[in-house]
């Protein structure tokens, strides 16, 4: 379990840097278009890793996986793509201050799904850590007003409800990744390419509708190469994490990427609510520490931050 927690922490940092890069350099490109372009760049970066780590004889025939296994595979890809597209729709329908915090409560859904469907069992201290880490991500995305306002909005706001649905889809995706990598024993390197390619196919029709002539320039090609590298690295360590630990442990740690991103924004771009972001960072460290405590890696978990 120690390695899985370590991979989750590395993934949180990589994805946090990626989120910061997105906000800093890709603000004008539609989300669906950006996803397709970055995923294509990520696949290009990652193909050499796949070719050197997975031999053709080790590659399973997808036809031999069976209907249920293929269903899990396709369902996980579709859930990932749907979660992203629903999140974009939520952003179109309402304020970021309502949408962003609610969309990041993914681990709240992951835990019951994994307990009910996969009979996963966490120690009480780890369950508390999941709650604290989830709270940290929520606080990191908080944009002023009362802390409970986004949750209250969920009862009447279409945008907030869409954000909640997106979070649920991301939770299904996270549990699906765990099943694909652990129960189905698909190689992480192969899964990275399958996931990136599958999500690209799901999002492509929406990207075509949103495409503009200025989406791809000489300058953005270099930025897309950097973004693709971060996505390839992020998906790699994320897959290693889900292959080693339950989704209910990996998901809350990886989702602290939001804390990494907003702290970077506060330090480098002097964004607002920096004091709140520091509180979120402290909660994230504490939550991750509680999750790691039961596996004897509390000190190592804190050391990553």
VENNORDA-V645926 format. One record per backbone hydrogen bond with DSSP energy under -0.5 kcal/mol. NH is the residue of the N-H (numbers start at 1). CO is the residue of the C=O. Records with the same first field share a line. If there is no record, write none. Layout:
NH->CO + CO
This chain:
5->1
6->2
7->3
8->4
9->5
10->6
11->7
12->8
13->9
14->10
15->11
16->12
17->13
18->14
19->15
20->16
21->17
22->18
23->19
24->20
25->21
26->22
29->26
34->30
35->31
36->32
37->33
38->34
39->35
40->36
41->37
42->38
43->39
44->40
45->41
46->42
47->43
49->46
50->46
51->47
52->48
53->49
54->50
58->55
59->55 + 56
60->58
62->60
64->61
65->62
66->63
70->66
71->67
72->68
73->69
74->70
75->71
76->72
77->73
78->74
79->75
80->76
81->77
82->78
83->79
84->80
85->81
86->82
87->83
88->84
89->85
90->86
91->87
92->88
93->89
94->90
98->95
99->95
100->96
102->98
103->99
104->100 + 101
105->102
108->105
109->105 + 106
110->106
111->107
112->108
113->109
114->110
115->111
116->112
117->113
118->114
119->115
120->114
126->123
127->123
128->124
129->125
130->126
131->127
132->128
133->129
134->130
135->131
136->132
137->133
138->134
139->135
140->136
141->137 + 138
142->139
149->146
152->148
153->149
154->150 + 151
155->152
156->153
157->153
158->156
161->157
162->158
163->159
164->160
165->161
166->162
167->163
168->164
169->165
170->166
171->167
172->168
173->169
174->170
175->171
176->172
177->173
178->174
179->175
180->176
181->177
182->178
183->178
184->179
186->180
191->187
192->188
193->189
194->190
195->191
196->192
197->193
198->194
199->195
200->196
201->197
202->198
203->199
204->200
205->201
206->203
207->203
208->204
209->205
210->206
211->207 + 208
215->212
216->213
221->217
222->218
223->219
224->220
225->221
226->222
227->223
228->224
229->225
230->226
231->227
232->228
233->229
234->230
235->231
236->232
237->233
238->234
239->235
240->236
241->237
242->238
243->239
244->240 + 241
245->241
249->246
250->246
251->247
253->249
254->250
255->251
256->253
257->254
258->255
259->256
260->256
261->257
262->258
263->259
264->260
265->261
266->262
267->263
268->264
269->264 + 265
271->265
277->273
278->274
279->275
280->276
281->277
282->278
283->279
284->280
285->281
286->282
287->283
288->284
289->285
290->286
291->287
292->288
293->289
294->290
295->292
296->293
297->292
301->297
302->298
303->299
304->300 + 301
305->301 + 302
